[in-house]
Amino acid sequence: MGIRLRSISGRPVIFGLWLATLVMGPTARAADAGRSEEEFFEAKVRPVLVEHCLECHGAEKSKAGLRLDAREAMLRGGDGGPAVVPGKPEESSLVSAIRYDGDVQMPPSGKLKETEIAALSEWVRRGARWPASRPGAVPVSTAAPVSVSVDVEARARSFWAFRPIEDPAPPDVRGRDWPRSPIDRFILARLEGEGLSPSSEADRATLIRRLSYDLVGLPPSPEEVEAFAKDSAPDAYERLVERLLASPHYGERWGRIWLDIARYGEDQAHSFQPRLYPFGYRYRDWVFRAINRDLPYDRFLVEQIAGDLLDGPESSRIERLEALGFFACGPVYYGDAKKLDQYDDRIDTMCRGFLGLTVACARCHDHKYDPIPTSDYYALQGVFASTEYVEVPAAPREQVEAHDRAMAAIAEKEKAITAAVRAEAKKQGKTVAGGQLKAFERMLTGEAKRSIQAMRAELDQMKKKAPAKYPVIHALADASKPVDMPILARGNPKAPGAKVPRHFLGALGGSTFRKGSGRLELARAIASPDNPLTARVMVNRVWQHHFGRGLVATASNFGSLGERPSHPELLDWLARRFIESGWSLKALHREIVTSAAYRQSSRASSPSADRDPGNVLLGRMNRRRLDIESWRDAMLAVAGRLDESIGGPSIDLERPDNARRTAYAKISRHDLAGMLRLFDFPDPNITSGGRIDTTVPLQQLFVLNSEMMATSARAVAARLHQPGENTPDDSSRIRRAYQWLYAREPSEREIRIGLAYLQAGDPTDTTRPDLSRWDRYAQALLAANEFAFVD
């Protein structure tokens, strides 16, 4: 719960983003968290234990009586007591030893990398979860990986996600009046099977508010709400859907959702010679445009993987290259000389994002649960090892050549200065190393000093007159010579094995790549209608964002550790329709949001709430919390401050004058904007399948004390007092505020409470004397649950 203050309406005002744990379905989120812990262990922890610890603390040798090849053994410990205290790294001797904090320092051959220390410490902090304790799991071993490729096809056939997409007929149902779409028959059949019934349809104000936030991420205006409420035509709802799908803000809303999957960022998490992406926004804008024009999803996918390898008119080449930001704007790891971590990031992002598979778990060993051998992982690694990052000029040739000439001249002048300093040192009989040149130059006197100073003055003028760097596209290109990568035993670069030809996942056909890097063949294999995962995964993602929970709750993991689909026939029916529509995302949205299931009220009947508290059967709509983008954009919109311009360079979110949509905020992997961090924006270093809602005190303090909230409140209050708003008295202003913020009329009781507060005189609290009574009232309305949630 949040901090309750005096109610100024008939509903409790709770500050912060507050009841998410109850509203959003704790079971699904707990499952997601558990799965990610197992994946974290397999990718970050197990390899470190195998590589550095088990030779001395394993089954064959247990120095000091300590084994580190099982959780129970760690908890039991050795001669010095338990090695791990789950949840408490500061009390765990294992963590102390690898940090070299005390007398015991492990491994004795040398301190682990900081990233390895951080991974083990984080694993302990999270509770030292150990997947190998699951029935049938494979224990930690120091042996080289054993290929399971001989049974990949058999294992794939036995698991639902790898089977071909079926074309199920919508089931017969008893309640024939409720369904508006075949979707509803699948939903109703499950409900009727459990003796439950769906909720009634939500009222029109609720529906337009829900649709507006879902499709464009913005609140409807009071005029739009009123027009929809009064529109009695049979197709009024469908026309509203079409209007929102045609809005340019639709691409911003759903493009931002895609950028979570693409782990979009504009710099690096490290500050040591980071690769920056000052024109990364071109990829972001390409995503927005592609979604707005309903680029078929299979083409959308292919262009992001291999746009540079596609044939097409020269006029659209720039756009095809911009799409490559999916990989080209990705993380680069400091100290990763062989780029193995960078390849791992690309494999993980691609496979989770497009296929819903945790293929990166096969970097060190055959996947413990899914039919993915290490050979498949290194086959994909070969594709990315045969691909290079490039910056392609996006300017006229004359502009590029002028800049390059200026930079070449500057470089020549700098070399001439260095040569002159060295010559003077030689004249004085001194040998000056590179790092000593500047110090020697400062000691010069007389004509030598005047000569060097004149050269530096010329250099400064050259730099001032040089044209600015031309815009570039952060893109990819095939290497001059493609390579196949060796399988690294236990992921160890020092233990290479046989090389693996570049090919697709064996469980999905295993086709061999023969053209260049193989990226285009890879992209087409992923986008193939015969691939059973791609359509299912995307359909599920769209469903998840409309209902708050996917038909598969683990949106980026359709493997054995993921959740099973709640409505498998519906998932396949939607996937089949998606493909048959030409992979149209707009058609998919249209199919979902026009269903009776989507139009339901969020109020649950007693039987439904008792027997299906997590709403897995979808007998009602889930009440959902706005993400940070929609919440901030809505505040700007109701305050009359929102800048609705489309596209262009990113802007610092924390600039006081930034009134652009949050989708255009600068996204830093190194220093993410504080407001984004505070309100559950995903880590842009890794792909994200969905937002996790937290409820923390700092969120509550933000809505009480932040300057953004105060500025928005002042703007709302000022707007309410503008003559053009036709709000001559406080009662009409209260009504208008409720219409703007909540898309509804206030009750008479809410008006009475508001008037009583506004007419009570000056506030006695002097902590914010810059806020008037109306400002404070507006801030309270902005901070209320009703503004932050959608029914």
Disulfide bonds with the S-S distance in Angstrom:
none
